[in-house]
Amino acid sequence: MRVAPLLFAMSFAAAGQNIEPIARAAGGNVGLSAVLIDSGEHVAVHGDQHFFMASVVKFPVALRVLELVDAGKLRLDEMVPVRQSDRAPGFSSLGGRFKAGATFSIRELLEFMMLASDNTACDVLYRLSGGPAAVQARLQALGIQGIRVDRTEKQIAAADSASHTRFLKDERDTASPDAMTALLAKFERGEALKPVSTELLRDLMERSATGPNRLKGQLPAGTVVAHKTGTWGDAAMNDVGIITLPGGKGHVAIAVFTNRTKAGVDPEQTIAEMARAVYEKWAR
């Protein structure tokens, strides 16, 4: 159940925080959804609005790939050649080992995609798992509404290059914060993958090297955060994930999406302040 913004603000005020001024100060568009997975308690600001995901989409892509691993249709140790046509703009390192015909295991491709947000790894995994349509079908099978997976990384980059103005208005490859936290909660409850695959993906998300100043930025040292960031110029500065609360108080699924924040605002700080407010609400 979605909590009305006023109730949301009041609940955070009780914890010494008022989230709405944080969102207003950032300017642009800011959306947050958070769910205490163990109880289902839910708070949101603009939780039903849609935001461009950028590399946050790599979490649903990983779910689709590991679904095929669970079904025995792919193997983590299976070696896959990377084609010249797979190379995507942006984050595209493959550990500095990219060249046409080089081979990587599916496990390595998942690691590059989730740990370093490698766009080429993502597009190779799209190719192996049936493309964006197959990822979308998996989300629908899980009962998730409000996430659109439409294009590969290369196709997204081409659309932005063709017209940035149209790109910013495009509804493709977007998600609502509420839909993303619903997906994260299903994953954490073990409803999306078999236990071994759940453990593998959660480990990758906990070891992610991107966005240390976002969800993690203002949380107490040592807080376990399994997350996936997304960044795309003025179109997206995002972070979504699962925060482990202290003292066995449970897990929080959280999604913060921002775009076109005003000049002088650090959107990473905005994300960090929101994550801290969420943490303090349920950790006390």
Backbone as JSON, one array per atom type, in Angstrom:
{
  "sequence": "MRVAPLLFAMSFAAAGQNIEPIARAAGGNVGLSAVLIDSGEHVAVHGDQHFFMASVVKFPVALRVLELVDAGKLRLDEMVPVRQSDRAPGFSSLGGRFKAGATFSIRELLEFMMLASDNTACDVLYRLSGGPAAVQARLQALGIQGIRVDRTEKQIAAADSASHTRFLKDERDTASPDAMTALLAKFERGEALKPVSTELLRDLMERSATGPNRLKGQLPAGTVVAHKTGTWGDAAMNDVGIITLPGGKGHVAIAVFTNRTKAGVDPEQTIAEMARAVYEKWAR",
  "N": [[0.84, -1.19, 0.0], [0.58, 2.21, -0.85], [1.87, 4.97, 0.86], [0.5, 8.1, 1.68], [1.99, 11.22, 0.64], [1.96, 13.26, 2.69], [1.64, 11.83, 5.1], [3.94, 10.4, 4.95], [5.92, 12.4, 5.2], [5.36, 13.22, 7.82], [5.96, 10.9, 9.24], [8.71, 10.71, 8.91], [9.51, 13.06, 10.09], [9.12, 12.45, 12.74], [11.3, 10.91, 13.21], [13.3, 12.69, 13.31], [13.85, 13.72, 10.88], [12.87, 15.32, 7.87], [11.74, 14.45, 4.92], [10.75, 15.64, 2.61], [11.66, 18.38, 2.31], [14.31, 17.79, 1.6], [14.01, 16.64, -0.93], [12.82, 18.81, -2.26], [14.84, 20.74, -2.12], [16.7, 19.72, -3.83], [15.69, 20.24, -6.32], [14.56, 19.81, -9.75], [13.56, 16.47, -10.53], [12.66, 14.12, -8.13], [12.35, 10.97, -6.72], [11.32, 8.62, -4.26], [11.07, 5.42, -2.8], [10.49, 3.2, -0.15], [10.57, 0.12, 1.56], [9.97, -1.72, 4.42], [10.91, -4.79, 4.47], [10.33, -7.03, 6.01], [7.98, -6.47, 7.41], [6.35, -5.16, 5.62], [5.75, -2.5, 5.77], [5.55, 0.69, 4.29], [6.89, 3.55, 2.73], [6.81, 6.56, 0.79], [7.78, 9.06, -1.59], [6.61, 10.6, -4.36], [6.43, 8.06, -5.39], [5.08, 6.66, -7.37], [5.71, 7.81, -9.74], [7.45, 7.86, -12.91], [10.83, 7.22, -13.78], [13.83, 7.54, -15.68], [15.82, 4.68, -15.86], [18.56, 4.22, -16.34], [21.59, 2.58, -15.55], [20.46, 1.09, -13.52], [18.78, -0.75, -14.6], [20.29, -3.0, -14.97], [20.06, -4.67, -12.82], [17.43, -6.01, -13.12], [18.19, -7.28, -15.54], [20.21, -9.02, -14.69], [18.65, -10.68, -13.04], [17.09, -11.99, -14.98], [19.08, -13.38, -16.47], [20.1, -15.09, -14.48], [17.81, -16.51, -13.89], [17.7, -18.14, -16.15], [20.02, -19.59, -15.72], [19.27, -20.95, -13.39], [17.35, -22.58, -14.53], [18.85, -24.29, -15.99], [19.5, -23.6, -18.56], [21.51, -21.88, -19.18], [24.99, -21.74, -18.23], [27.07, -20.77, -15.54], [29.79, -21.04, -15.91], [30.03, -21.09, -18.61], [31.62, -20.2, -21.6], [31.7, -17.24, -23.46], [31.89, -15.64, -26.56], [32.8, -12.26, -27.24], [31.5, -9.97, -29.42], [32.43, -7.55, -31.95], [30.21, -6.04, -32.52], [28.88, -6.06, -30.13], [29.92, -4.14, -28.53], [29.35, -1.45, -26.44], [28.67, 2.06, -25.93], [30.0, 4.32, -23.37], [30.27, 3.16, -20.04], [32.35, 0.68, -20.46], [34.33, -1.43, -20.11], [35.14, -4.11, -19.62], [37.15, -4.97, -17.98], [39.38, -3.94, -19.23], [39.94, -5.72, -21.19], [38.69, -5.87, -23.6], [38.24, -7.03, -26.87], [37.38, -7.88, -30.17], [36.09, -11.12, -30.36], [37.26, -12.01, -28.02], [36.82, -14.05, -25.13], [34.56, -14.57, -22.43], [33.43, -15.81, -19.3], [30.03, -16.47, -18.31], [29.66, -15.89, -15.64], [31.77, -14.05, -15.26], [30.88, -11.99, -16.94], [28.54, -11.21, -15.61], [29.73, -10.25, -13.28], [31.28, -8.07, -14.26], [29.15, -6.49, -15.18], [27.58, -5.97, -12.86], [29.38, -5.18, -10.83], [31.04, -3.19, -11.93], [29.37, -1.82, -13.6], [29.36, -2.31, -16.36], [28.65, -1.58, -19.66], [28.97, -2.98, -22.08], [29.17, -5.64, -21.21], [26.58, -5.88, -20.26], [25.06, -5.7, -22.65], [25.94, -7.99, -23.99], [24.93, -9.93, -22.28], [22.22, -9.39, -22.55], [21.94, -10.3, -25.19], [22.37, -13.04, -24.83], [20.26, -13.78, -23.24], [17.82, -13.3, -24.42], [17.16, -10.67, -24.91], [15.82, -7.27, -24.33], [12.99, -7.66, -24.37], [12.64, -10.2, -23.27], [13.58, -9.81, -20.68], [11.66, -8.01, -19.8], [9.4, -9.68, -19.95], [10.01, -11.46, -17.92], [9.83, -9.84, -15.65], [7.1, -9.29, -15.69], [6.1, -11.86, -15.29], [6.82, -12.16, -12.67], [5.02, -10.57, -11.51], [5.41, -7.85, -11.45], [4.62, -4.57, -12.03], [5.12, -1.49, -13.7], [7.75, -1.17, -14.42], [9.72, -0.65, -17.21], [11.46, -2.27, -19.74], [13.08, -1.74, -22.53], [15.16, -1.28, -24.46], [18.51, -2.02, -25.59], [21.75, -1.19, -24.15], [23.33, -0.01, -26.13], [21.39, 0.82, -27.97], [19.99, 2.69, -26.44], [21.96, 4.65, -26.06], [22.28, 5.49, -28.71], [19.79, 6.64, -29.21], [19.83, 8.82, -27.46], [21.94, 10.26, -28.56], [20.83, 10.95, -31.01], [18.72, 12.76, -30.41], [18.75, 14.63, -27.71], [16.81, 16.09, -26.4], [14.35, 14.82, -27.11], [14.99, 12.38, -26.02], [15.0, 12.84, -23.23], [12.3, 13.03, -22.76], [11.3, 10.57, -23.27], [9.42, 7.66, -22.57], [10.33, 5.13, -22.42], [12.29, 2.48, -20.95], [12.05, 3.09, -18.24], [11.23, 3.35, -14.72], [9.12, 3.14, -11.84], [9.74, 4.24, -8.49], [8.26, 2.76, -6.58], [7.66, 0.36, -7.96], [10.22, -0.66, -8.33], [11.09, -1.12, -5.68], [9.3, -3.09, -5.0], [10.18, -5.15, -6.64], [12.78, -5.54, -5.64], [12.13, -6.38, -3.05], [10.84, -8.84, -3.56], [13.0, -10.23, -4.58], [14.76, -10.26, -2.31], [13.23, -11.78, -0.57], [13.52, -14.24, -1.68], [11.95, -14.97, -3.83], [12.4, -14.68, -6.5], [14.59, -16.03, -7.56], [16.47, -19.13, -7.37], [17.93, -20.3, -4.25], [20.83, -20.4, -4.37], [21.45, -18.79, -6.58], [20.26, -16.42, -5.76], [21.9, -15.79, -3.58], [24.34, -15.42, -4.93], [23.83, -13.15, -6.6], [23.15, -11.28, -4.69], [25.55, -11.04, -3.32], [27.17, -9.93, -5.34], [25.91, -7.43, -5.6], [26.36, -6.38, -3.07], [29.07, -6.04, -3.23], [29.4, -4.1, -5.09], [31.15, -1.56, -6.84], [30.41, 0.96, -7.53], [29.05, 4.28, -6.99], [29.65, 5.0, -4.15], [28.97, 7.15, -2.54], [26.26, 7.42, -2.52], [23.48, 5.66, -1.72], [24.93, 4.47, 0.37], [26.29, 6.57, 1.45], [25.83, 8.17, 3.84], [25.29, 6.37, 5.8], [25.77, 4.39, 8.8], [29.12, 3.26, 9.4], [30.04, 0.12, 8.11], [27.49, -0.77, 7.58], [25.52, -3.03, 5.78], [24.89, -2.93, 2.41], [23.25, -3.88, -0.4], [23.3, -3.13, -3.7], [22.41, -1.29, -6.75], [23.53, 1.11, -8.95], [22.63, 3.89, -11.11], [23.49, 5.99, -13.76], [23.27, 8.79, -15.88], [24.17, 11.37, -17.37], [22.29, 14.38, -17.27], [19.96, 13.02, -17.1], [19.67, 10.96, -15.28], [20.46, 10.1, -11.96], [20.81, 7.7, -9.89], [20.07, 5.25, -7.33], [19.47, 2.04, -6.12], [18.46, -0.49, -3.83], [19.11, -2.87, -1.14], [19.03, -2.46, 2.23], [20.56, -3.61, 5.13], [19.37, -3.68, 8.34], [20.49, -2.86, 11.69], [20.97, -5.12, 14.52], [19.23, -7.23, 13.95], [16.87, -6.14, 12.94], [15.78, -6.26, 10.47], [15.32, -5.88, 6.87], [15.55, -3.32, 4.42], [14.09, -2.43, 1.44], [14.96, -0.12, -0.98], [14.57, 2.6, -3.21], [15.89, 5.24, -4.95], [15.46, 7.77, -7.21], [16.69, 10.3, -9.35], [16.63, 13.24, -11.41], [17.78, 15.91, -13.49], [18.49, 17.78, -11.45], [18.9, 20.94, -9.73], [21.35, 23.5, -10.53], [24.38, 23.4, -8.71], [23.53, 21.61, -6.81], [24.26, 18.54, -5.31], [23.38, 15.55, -6.43], [24.04, 13.04, -5.45], [24.43, 13.49, -2.73], [21.83, 14.14, -2.06], [20.56, 11.64, -2.45], [21.95, 10.18, -0.49], [21.16, 11.51, 1.87], [18.43, 10.94, 1.89], [18.49, 8.15, 2.11], [19.66, 7.91, 4.62], [17.63, 9.0, 6.22], [15.61, 7.1, 5.85], [16.88, 4.85, 6.94], [17.22, 5.68, 9.63], [14.6, 5.86, 10.45], [13.68, 3.18, 10.66], [15.67, 1.84, 12.05], [15.79, 2.55, 14.67]],
  "CA": [[0.0, 0.0, 0.0], [1.36, 3.43, -0.95], [1.57, 5.93, 1.9], [0.35, 9.45, 1.16], [3.17, 12.03, 0.92], [1.88, 13.97, 3.96], [1.94, 10.88, 6.16], [5.36, 10.08, 4.8], [6.69, 13.49, 5.79], [5.16, 13.19, 9.26], [6.66, 9.77, 9.83], [10.13, 11.01, 8.95], [9.72, 14.12, 11.08], [9.21, 11.79, 14.04], [12.64, 10.35, 13.34], [14.25, 13.78, 13.26], [14.11, 14.05, 9.48], [11.71, 15.62, 7.03], [12.29, 14.09, 3.63], [10.29, 16.47, 1.49], [12.6, 19.47, 2.04], [15.49, 17.26, 0.9], [13.64, 16.52, -2.34], [12.59, 20.15, -2.82], [16.12, 21.44, -2.22], [17.43, 19.19, -4.98], [15.11, 20.7, -7.58], [14.38, 18.73, -10.71], [12.63, 15.41, -10.17], [13.2, 13.19, -7.15], [11.38, 9.99, -6.25], [11.82, 7.64, -3.31], [10.19, 4.42, -2.21], [11.19, 2.31, 0.78], [9.72, -0.9, 2.16], [10.53, -2.61, 5.43], [10.5, -6.03, 3.83], [9.83, -8.01, 6.97], [6.62, -6.14, 7.84], [5.58, -4.59, 4.52], [5.53, -1.06, 5.94], [5.99, 1.33, 3.05], [6.84, 5.0, 2.66], [7.19, 6.99, -0.55], [7.58, 10.4, -2.14], [6.57, 10.43, -5.82], [6.76, 6.66, -5.61], [4.43, 6.1, -8.54], [6.2, 8.48, -10.94], [8.43, 7.08, -13.65], [12.14, 7.82, -13.98], [14.76, 6.78, -16.5], [16.58, 3.82, -14.96], [19.99, 4.1, -16.63], [22.15, 1.25, -15.28], [19.63, 0.32, -12.58], [18.18, -1.85, -15.37], [21.16, -4.17, -14.93], [19.52, -5.59, -11.82], [16.5, -6.93, -13.8], [18.9, -8.11, -16.53], [20.85, -10.1, -13.93], [17.6, -11.61, -12.63], [16.73, -12.81, -16.15], [20.18, -14.29, -16.77], [20.18, -16.13, -13.44], [16.65, -17.38, -14.08], [18.1, -19.15, -17.15], [20.98, -20.47, -15.05], [18.48, -21.83, -12.52], [16.62, -23.54, -15.37], [19.8, -25.14, -16.69], [19.63, -23.19, -19.96], [22.82, -21.26, -19.24], [25.88, -22.13, -17.15], [27.93, -19.67, -15.13], [31.14, -21.23, -16.44], [29.95, -21.11, -20.07], [32.44, -19.16, -22.21], [30.94, -16.52, -24.48], [32.69, -14.68, -27.32], [32.29, -10.9, -27.34], [31.61, -9.52, -30.8], [32.6, -6.12, -32.11], [28.88, -5.44, -32.5], [28.4, -6.01, -28.75], [30.54, -3.05, -27.77], [28.41, -0.35, -26.16], [29.34, 3.28, -25.43], [29.93, 4.58, -21.94], [31.03, 2.23, -19.2], [32.54, -0.46, -21.36], [35.73, -1.78, -19.88], [35.43, -5.54, -19.53], [38.45, -5.09, -17.33], [40.45, -3.59, -20.17], [40.25, -6.89, -22.02], [37.83, -5.95, -24.78], [38.62, -7.1, -28.27], [36.45, -8.78, -30.86], [36.45, -12.53, -30.27], [37.66, -12.38, -26.66], [35.78, -14.83, -24.47], [34.34, -14.36, -21.01], [32.39, -16.67, -18.75], [28.82, -15.75, -17.91], [29.92, -15.35, -14.3], [32.57, -12.84, -15.43], [30.04, -10.94, -17.52], [27.7, -10.72, -14.51], [30.57, -9.46, -12.39], [31.56, -6.79, -14.91], [27.93, -5.72, -15.26], [27.06, -5.57, -11.56], [30.4, -4.54, -10.0], [31.59, -1.99, -12.58], [28.31, -1.27, -14.45], [29.89, -2.39, -17.72], [27.57, -1.6, -20.64], [29.18, -4.05, -23.06], [28.76, -6.88, -20.55], [25.12, -5.89, -20.22], [24.5, -6.01, -23.96], [26.21, -9.4, -24.27], [23.97, -10.72, -21.5], [20.94, -9.24, -23.26], [21.96, -11.2, -26.36], [22.3, -14.44, -24.38], [19.05, -14.07, -22.44], [16.59, -13.03, -25.16], [16.97, -9.25, -25.15], [14.94, -6.53, -23.42], [11.64, -8.23, -24.29], [12.67, -11.34, -22.35], [13.69, -9.26, -19.33], [10.32, -7.48, -19.5], [8.49, -10.8, -19.7], [10.33, -12.02, -16.6], [9.24, -8.94, -14.66], [5.65, -9.5, -15.7], [5.85, -13.16, -14.66], [6.98, -11.97, -11.23], [3.92, -9.73, -11.05], [5.88, -6.48, -11.3], [4.12, -3.57, -12.96], [5.73, -0.19, -13.46], [9.13, -1.15, -14.92], [9.8, -0.87, -18.66], [12.77, -2.6, -20.28], [12.77, -1.62, -23.95], [16.27, -1.15, -25.38], [19.85, -2.34, -25.12], [22.56, -0.02, -23.83], [23.74, 0.64, -27.38], [20.21, 1.49, -28.54], [19.71, 3.87, -25.62], [22.97, 5.67, -26.38], [21.98, 6.0, -30.04], [18.62, 7.51, -29.1], [20.26, 10.06, -26.82], [22.76, 10.99, -29.53], [19.97, 11.45, -32.08], [18.04, 13.95, -29.91], [18.71, 14.59, -26.25], [15.52, 16.63, -25.97], [13.37, 13.73, -27.19], [15.43, 11.34, -25.1], [14.57, 13.18, -21.88], [10.85, 12.88, -22.68], [10.95, 9.2, -23.64], [8.91, 6.84, -21.46], [10.94, 3.8, -22.44], [13.38, 2.17, -20.02], [11.79, 3.82, -17.0], [10.64, 2.59, -13.61], [8.69, 3.9, -10.67], [10.39, 3.77, -7.26], [7.45, 1.72, -5.95], [7.83, -0.91, -8.68], [11.56, -1.18, -8.09], [11.19, -1.7, -4.34], [8.55, -4.34, -5.03], [11.06, -6.16, -7.23], [13.85, -5.8, -4.67], [11.57, -7.16, -1.93], [10.67, -10.21, -4.04], [14.34, -10.82, -4.65], [15.27, -10.5, -0.97], [12.46, -12.87, 0.03], [13.83, -15.49, -2.38], [10.84, -15.31, -4.72], [12.78, -14.44, -7.89], [15.64, -16.95, -7.99], [16.82, -20.19, -6.43], [18.79, -19.76, -3.19], [22.23, -20.2, -4.77], [21.51, -17.62, -7.45], [19.96, -15.25, -4.92], [23.11, -15.49, -2.82], [25.34, -14.92, -5.87], [23.51, -11.79, -7.02], [23.22, -10.39, -3.53], [26.98, -10.81, -3.08], [27.64, -8.97, -6.34], [25.36, -6.12, -5.28], [27.05, -5.89, -1.88], [30.45, -5.69, -3.58], [29.39, -3.1, -6.16], [32.13, -0.5, -6.63], [29.9, 2.25, -8.0], [28.17, 5.07, -6.12], [29.84, 4.87, -2.7], [28.43, 8.31, -1.83], [24.81, 7.49, -2.7], [22.78, 5.02, -0.6], [25.86, 4.18, 1.46], [27.09, 7.73, 1.78], [25.67, 8.7, 5.2], [24.89, 5.3, 6.71], [26.86, 4.02, 9.71], [30.17, 2.41, 8.85], [29.79, -1.3, 8.23], [26.13, -1.13, 7.16], [25.51, -3.84, 4.56], [23.99, -2.41, 1.38], [23.31, -4.56, -1.7], [22.67, -2.07, -4.49], [22.8, -1.04, -8.14], [23.41, 2.51, -9.31], [22.37, 4.25, -12.5], [23.94, 7.35, -14.02], [23.22, 9.14, -17.31], [24.13, 12.81, -17.53], [21.23, 15.03, -16.51], [18.76, 12.2, -17.19], [19.55, 10.0, -14.19], [21.42, 9.83, -10.9], [19.94, 6.78, -9.16], [20.62, 4.12, -6.59], [18.42, 1.18, -5.56], [19.08, -1.63, -3.18], [18.59, -3.46, 0.09], [19.82, -2.08, 3.41], [20.39, -4.48, 6.29], [19.29, -2.91, 9.57], [21.26, -3.48, 12.8], [20.26, -5.8, 15.6], [18.18, -8.13, 13.47], [15.63, -5.4, 12.73], [15.23, -6.56, 9.16], [15.91, -5.37, 5.64], [14.79, -2.28, 3.76], [14.25, -2.22, 0.0], [14.89, 1.32, -1.2], [14.88, 3.08, -4.56], [15.9, 6.7, -5.09], [15.71, 8.2, -8.59], [16.72, 11.75, -9.51], [17.11, 13.77, -12.69], [17.75, 17.35, -13.73], [18.58, 18.59, -10.24], [19.32, 22.3, -10.07], [22.78, 23.78, -10.47], [24.93, 23.51, -7.36], [23.05, 20.52, -5.96], [24.9, 17.25, -5.5], [22.32, 14.55, -6.3], [24.5, 11.94, -4.61], [24.14, 13.88, -1.35], [20.37, 14.0, -1.89], [20.29, 10.21, -2.28], [22.51, 9.77, 0.8], [20.32, 12.04, 2.95], [17.18, 10.18, 1.91], [18.78, 6.81, 2.64], [19.88, 8.04, 6.06], [16.33, 9.19, 6.85], [14.96, 5.79, 5.84], [17.6, 4.01, 7.9], [16.94, 6.11, 11.0], [13.2, 5.56, 10.77], [13.44, 1.79, 11.02], [16.77, 1.26, 12.83], [15.74, 2.94, 16.08]],
  "C": [[0.88, 1.24, 0.0], [0.91, 4.43, 0.11], [1.49, 7.32, 1.29], [1.56, 10.29, 1.53], [3.12, 12.75, 2.26], [2.21, 13.04, 5.11], [3.4, 10.49, 6.14], [6.21, 11.13, 5.49], [6.57, 13.47, 7.3], [5.94, 12.06, 9.9], [8.15, 10.03, 9.91], [10.43, 12.13, 9.93], [9.87, 13.52, 12.46], [10.58, 11.2, 14.28], [13.71, 11.43, 13.24], [14.59, 14.19, 11.84], [12.78, 14.43, 8.82], [12.18, 15.49, 5.59], [11.91, 15.05, 2.52], [11.17, 17.7, 1.27], [13.87, 19.01, 1.33], [15.2, 17.17, -0.59], [13.46, 17.89, -2.99], [13.91, 20.88, -3.04], [16.92, 20.98, -3.44], [16.94, 19.78, -6.29], [14.91, 19.53, -8.51], [13.33, 17.74, -10.25], [13.32, 14.42, -9.22], [12.08, 12.25, -6.72], [12.03, 8.98, -5.32], [10.72, 6.68, -2.92], [11.03, 3.55, -1.3], [10.19, 1.39, 1.44], [10.51, -1.65, 3.21], [10.04, -4.01, 5.08], [9.83, -6.98, 4.81], [8.39, -7.74, 7.42], [5.74, -5.65, 6.71], [5.31, -3.11, 4.67], [6.22, -0.31, 4.82], [5.85, 2.83, 3.16], [7.33, 5.44, 1.29], [6.96, 8.47, -0.75], [7.69, 10.26, -3.66], [6.9, 8.98, -6.2], [6.15, 6.05, -6.84], [4.83, 6.82, -9.83], [7.29, 7.65, -11.61], [9.68, 7.89, -13.94], [12.97, 6.92, -14.89], [15.68, 5.98, -15.58], [18.09, 3.95, -15.11], [20.44, 2.7, -16.2], [21.45, 0.5, -14.16], [19.0, -0.87, -13.3], [19.04, -3.11, -15.31], [20.76, -5.15, -13.83], [18.47, -6.51, -12.43], [17.17, -7.81, -14.85], [19.56, -9.29, -15.82], [19.83, -11.13, -13.46], [17.21, -12.53, -13.78], [17.83, -13.82, -16.47], [20.22, -15.43, -15.75], [18.94, -17.01, -13.42], [17.01, -18.5, -15.07], [19.15, -20.1, -16.58], [20.24, -21.44, -14.15], [17.77, -22.92, -13.3], [17.53, -24.47, -16.13], [19.99, -24.78, -18.16], [20.91, -22.41, -20.22], [23.66, -21.79, -18.08], [26.79, -20.96, -16.8], [29.33, -19.8, -15.69], [31.17, -21.29, -17.97], [30.73, -19.93, -20.64], [31.72, -18.56, -23.41], [31.86, -15.57, -25.24], [32.01, -13.31, -27.36], [32.56, -10.4, -28.75], [31.88, -8.01, -30.83], [31.25, -5.4, -32.01], [28.29, -5.36, -31.09], [28.88, -4.77, -28.02], [29.57, -1.87, -27.66], [29.18, 0.86, -25.65], [29.26, 3.36, -23.91], [30.8, 3.61, -21.16], [31.18, 0.92, -19.95], [33.96, -0.97, -21.27], [36.04, -3.25, -20.08], [36.84, -5.75, -18.98], [39.61, -4.75, -18.22], [40.79, -4.71, -21.14], [39.4, -6.96, -23.28], [38.62, -6.06, -26.06], [37.69, -8.1, -28.91], [36.97, -10.21, -30.8], [36.95, -12.95, -28.91], [36.51, -13.1, -25.98], [35.76, -14.55, -22.97], [33.3, -15.36, -20.53], [31.17, -15.82, -18.4], [28.98, -15.17, -16.51], [30.73, -14.05, -14.4], [31.73, -11.69, -15.98], [29.1, -10.35, -16.46], [28.51, -9.83, -13.56], [30.89, -8.1, -12.99], [30.31, -5.9, -14.91], [27.51, -5.16, -13.9], [28.1, -4.83, -10.71], [30.88, -3.23, -10.6], [30.59, -1.32, -13.52], [28.73, -1.24, -15.91], [28.76, -2.54, -18.73], [27.73, -2.69, -21.68], [28.79, -5.4, -22.46], [27.25, -7.0, -20.52], [24.54, -6.28, -21.57], [24.8, -7.44, -24.4], [25.2, -10.27, -23.52], [22.55, -10.56, -22.03], [20.88, -10.24, -24.4], [21.77, -12.66, -25.94], [20.94, -14.79, -23.77], [17.75, -13.7, -23.13], [16.27, -11.57, -25.37], [16.03, -8.58, -24.16], [13.55, -7.13, -23.28], [11.58, -9.4, -23.31], [12.8, -10.88, -20.9], [12.33, -8.71, -18.88], [9.34, -8.6, -19.18], [8.74, -11.43, -18.33], [9.74, -11.15, -15.49], [7.74, -9.15, -14.56], [5.29, -10.82, -15.04], [5.98, -13.08, -13.14], [5.89, -11.07, -10.64], [4.31, -8.28, -10.84], [5.33, -5.61, -12.41], [4.81, -2.25, -12.65], [7.19, -0.11, -13.78], [9.08, -1.48, -16.4], [11.24, -1.14, -19.06], [12.59, -2.71, -21.79], [13.96, -1.74, -24.89], [17.57, -1.62, -24.75], [20.59, -1.05, -24.78], [22.97, 0.73, -25.1], [22.58, 1.39, -28.01], [19.85, 2.74, -27.75], [20.69, 4.99, -25.95], [22.7, 6.29, -27.75], [20.8, 6.96, -30.0], [18.99, 8.85, -28.47], [21.07, 10.91, -27.79], [21.9, 11.62, -30.63], [19.23, 12.72, -31.65], [17.93, 13.85, -28.4], [17.38, 15.11, -25.72], [14.44, 15.56, -26.0], [13.7, 12.63, -26.19], [14.91, 11.6, -23.68], [13.07, 13.0, -21.68], [10.39, 11.45, -22.92], [10.49, 8.41, -22.42], [9.52, 5.45, -21.43], [12.07, 3.7, -21.41], [13.28, 2.99, -18.73], [11.21, 2.88, -15.94], [10.12, 3.56, -12.58], [9.46, 3.38, -9.45], [9.59, 2.66, -6.58], [7.62, 0.36, -6.62], [9.2, -1.51, -8.4], [11.69, -1.77, -6.69], [10.38, -3.0, -4.25], [9.41, -5.46, -5.59], [12.19, -6.53, -6.27], [13.35, -6.65, -3.51], [11.35, -8.61, -2.33], [12.02, -10.93, -4.09], [14.85, -11.18, -3.27], [14.52, -11.64, -0.28], [12.7, -14.22, -0.67], [12.76, -15.92, -3.35], [11.2, -15.17, -6.2], [13.75, -15.47, -8.44], [15.78, -18.08, -6.96], [17.81, -19.65, -5.41], [20.23, -19.5, -3.6], [22.38, -18.97, -5.66], [21.19, -16.34, -6.7], [21.21, -14.82, -4.16], [24.19, -14.89, -3.73], [25.06, -13.46, -6.23], [23.58, -10.83, -5.85], [24.68, -10.07, -3.22], [27.54, -9.8, -4.08], [27.16, -7.56, -6.01], [26.0, -5.53, -4.02], [28.46, -5.42, -2.2], [30.53, -4.63, -4.68], [30.33, -1.94, -5.84], [31.6, 0.88, -6.99], [29.07, 2.95, -6.93], [28.4, 4.96, -4.64], [29.25, 6.02, -1.9], [26.92, 8.44, -1.98], [24.11, 6.8, -1.53], [23.69, 4.81, 0.6], [26.43, 5.43, 2.11], [27.01, 8.23, 3.21], [25.18, 7.64, 6.18], [26.06, 4.96, 7.64], [27.87, 3.08, 9.05], [29.83, 0.94, 9.1], [28.38, -1.72, 7.86], [26.18, -1.89, 5.84], [24.45, -3.29, 3.61], [24.25, -3.17, 0.09], [22.59, -3.66, -2.69], [23.15, -2.06, -5.93], [22.51, 0.42, -8.46], [23.01, 2.66, -10.78], [22.73, 5.7, -12.7], [23.87, 7.63, -15.51], [23.06, 10.66, -17.43], [23.08, 13.47, -16.65], [19.94, 14.21, -16.49], [18.59, 11.27, -16.0], [20.74, 10.05, -13.25], [20.65, 9.02, -9.87], [20.73, 5.82, -8.29], [19.45, 3.36, -5.98], [19.09, 0.0, -4.88], [18.38, -2.08, -1.92], [19.55, -3.13, 1.22], [19.52, -3.05, 4.54], [20.44, -3.64, 7.56], [20.05, -3.61, 10.7], [20.36, -4.24, 13.75], [19.13, -6.69, 15.16], [16.85, -7.45, 13.22], [15.09, -5.52, 11.32], [15.98, -5.9, 8.02], [14.96, -4.36, 5.0], [15.11, -2.29, 2.26], [14.02, -0.74, -0.26], [15.28, 1.65, -2.63], [14.8, 4.6, -4.54], [16.32, 7.02, -6.52], [15.72, 9.72, -8.63], [17.08, 12.08, -10.96], [16.95, 15.27, -12.72], [17.67, 18.16, -12.44], [19.17, 19.95, -10.58], [20.82, 22.48, -9.88], [23.22, 23.96, -9.02], [24.48, 22.44, -6.4], [23.79, 19.24, -6.32], [23.83, 16.16, -5.33], [22.75, 13.34, -5.48], [24.24, 12.24, -3.14], [22.65, 13.76, -1.07], [20.0, 12.55, -1.65], [20.75, 9.75, -0.9], [21.65, 10.25, 1.95], [19.0, 11.28, 3.04], [17.4, 8.78, 2.5], [18.99, 6.85, 4.14], [18.54, 8.2, 6.79], [15.56, 7.88, 6.93], [15.57, 4.89, 6.9], [17.21, 4.37, 9.33], [15.51, 5.83, 11.4], [13.04, 4.16, 11.31], [14.54, 1.15, 11.86], [16.66, 1.58, 14.32], [15.06, 1.89, 16.94]]
}
